[in-house]
């Protein structure tokens, strides 16, 4: 009988948790769609999550800070946020809940705590929204489109207005473009609606019109004819890589800024969170978001350099195959990339080791690098072998990484992973560009050499870095609390 009573109590508690989670989801939606306030849980997205996903994220949050993070506390904090008249913001409710417990003797209720913590939010200047054009619609372009349309909300930040492709645009082409946006073999189905408007040559995404424009040359397009003004062009074609070529976008009517989703020459190469503040978007018009691998390793290298100092090192990236490799053996401009991507591990070069120096000049001449492409479609692993200035232990390095994942300028970039069982498919869909595998870290006996394992979703995580940089360039920055 006691066992039966315990089981019934467990069922009742789980029902209460799930009811609280449903309430939490409603508050999240109301904040986002009514007030453009986005809640995250230790940088994990909460919008469009179901009950089980949110409860699992709370389990991760509790393990991360080694203190229970209850859904009931989250509801209380979220309701307190809703009751305040805040401007658009992005707030980490996990951090707020954790800090509320630390200060629970100081505050009698969540409302007073939240009001104190977010008192500077109303001082934040709200800038007008920014029109965005995707020039190219490949892997990165479609993921950026998904994220922009999922996070449109009231349209107070970035608005996807157009997609530019080559070739004719007819019903068949539009439907194929729509299908590729709806369905993704790696990232699953788009959690929204995608229809076509043949008459106006457009995709209707979540009920919003996104023009599809055909052009062979960037300067040929008059975006103002589509009602687009002062736009940011995100170029993900890979066709234009230097300042002069990318500058052709600025000759188009209606364009004010350009962002390249690849390493660029003669332009600032930015790893958001590391060096974006070094460039003023009022003075610079063309930016590069660097590469996925550069975005994965640079935040980690900054954290290690700041804490311990790096003498030298080597980067080896075990990288998912990409579209520039051959499906079957065939001629390729690169010797080994001509071999079948789905059947071979392929040694190739990466410029990420040198590219780091554009964000962290202190690494000039310190890193060598190479890459191995492997037969997985997405999800990569960077291995950093670093000689250090200071003697360290595994615990020393893990503590530094955990602190950087919890607070500071790299909280959106570094995710601290605690699982013993992590494999590449587990990190697909992570918005953090650097997923630090704390259980895999190795330190030499003398403490002067460390080997770090950094996972990254080379598509999704990188796309989020592109969007973070795009928001900085566009100056549609919200008040944030991490």
JOHU-V590184 format. One line per field, one symbol per residue. psi: psi as a letter, one per 30 degrees, with the letter a starting at -180 (. if undefined). A space follows every 10 residues. Layout:
# JOHU-V590184
psi: ???
This chain:
# JOHU-V590184
psi: eeeeeeeeee eeeeeeeeee eeeeeeeeee eefeghjkkl jhgkkfkgkl eeeeeeeeee eeeeghkkjk eeeeeeeeee eefkillklj kjfeeeeeee eegfffkfle eeeeeeegff effkkjlllk kkkjjlhaee eeeeeeeeee gebggfckjj flkkllllja eeeeeeeeef eekkfegakk hakjlkjeeg ilkjjhgkkj kjkkkfkeff kjfffggkkh lkkjjgeffj fleeefffef fkkgkflkkk hlklkglkjk jkfegfffkj fffkfklkga leeefefeee eeeeeeefkk ellkkjkjkl llfflkelkl kkfkeffflj effkkjkllk geeefeffei ffgkgfklll kjklhkfljl kkjjjkklfk klleeeeeee eeeffelafg ffekkjkfkf gklefffkgk fkfjjjjfff kkklefggkk jkjjlkjfde eeeeeeeeee eeefghklkk j.
